[in-house]
Amino acid sequence: MPRYRRARAPGASYFFTVTLHDRKSDLLVREVALLRECVRRTKARLPFDIDA
């Protein structure tokens, strides 16, 4: 796994995109409930906001 460099500054903003190796796959749509649950659990441990 890559070791990304991040600016650890209060109020910092990050932009990220999620893609799959197989761009024709509908995996993210089929598993959207699991994705939402993962985001919910992560926010409970490490609070953050999503501006989208």
Secondary structure, 3 states (H helix, E strand, C coil): CCCCCCCCCCCCCCCCCCCCCCCCCCHHHHCHHHHHHHHHHHHHHCCCCCCC
